[in-house]
């Protein structure tokens, strides 16, 4: 299954419906649910993937195609995160355990 949802700016309603401030789209493939969220500029993209059976997943946050943040976790809830610089280099990173 898949779908989309758009959030419009209620203060700037136009006949052309070009005032989308957030766009959500999702797909499901087997046990994996993927969700993409973009903002009105198209520059910000958040990608979430979760295995609904194991609960493992990841989130990637990009701006204008450059990865800024990334998080991954396993079925137990343990995971890692990283913050990236302008050249794609890791500026900061860490792990957590449950």
MOJONOR-V239948 format. One record per residue. N is the residue number from 0. OMEGA is omega in whole degrees, 0 to 359 (* if undefined). Layout:
n: [N & N]
omega: [OMEGA & OMEGA]
This chain:
n: [0 & 1 & 2 & 3 & 4 & 5 & 6 & 7 & 8 & 9 & 10 & 11 & 12 & 13 & 14 & 15 & 16 & 17 & 18 & 19 & 20 & 21 & 22 & 23 & 24 & 25 & 26 & 27 & 28 & 29 & 30 & 31 & 32 & 33 & 34 & 35 & 36 & 37 & 38 & 39 & 40 & 41 & 42 & 43 & 44 & 45 & 46 & 47 & 48 & 49 & 50 & 51 & 52 & 53 & 54 & 55 & 56 & 57 & 58 & 59 & 60 & 61 & 62 & 63 & 64 & 65 & 66 & 67 & 68 & 69 & 70 & 71 & 72 & 73 & 74 & 75 & 76 & 77 & 78 & 79 & 80 & 81 & 82 & 83 & 84 & 85 & 86 & 87 & 88 & 89 & 90 & 91 & 92 & 93 & 94 & 95 & 96 & 97]
omega: [179 & 179 & 177 & 174 & 179 & 176 & 182 & 175 & 185 & 181 & 181 & 181 & 178 & 178 & 184 & 181 & 180 & 184 & 177 & 178 & 175 & 179 & 178 & 172 & 183 & 176 & 177 & 177 & 185 & 180 & 186 & 174 & 178 & 180 & 175 & 177 & 175 & 179 & 185 & 180 & 185 & 183 & 183 & 178 & 174 & 180 & 180 & 173 & 180 & 171 & 186 & 179 & 183 & 184 & 174 & 180 & 180 & 173 & 175 & 181 & 180 & 173 & 183 & 176 & 180 & 180 & 179 & 179 & 174 & 175 & 176 & 177 & 181 & 184 & 179 & 181 & 175 & 182 & 179 & 178 & 177 & 176 & 188 & 177 & 183 & 182 & 180 & 180 & 178 & 179 & 181 & 179 & 180 & 180 & 172 & 177 & 181 & *]
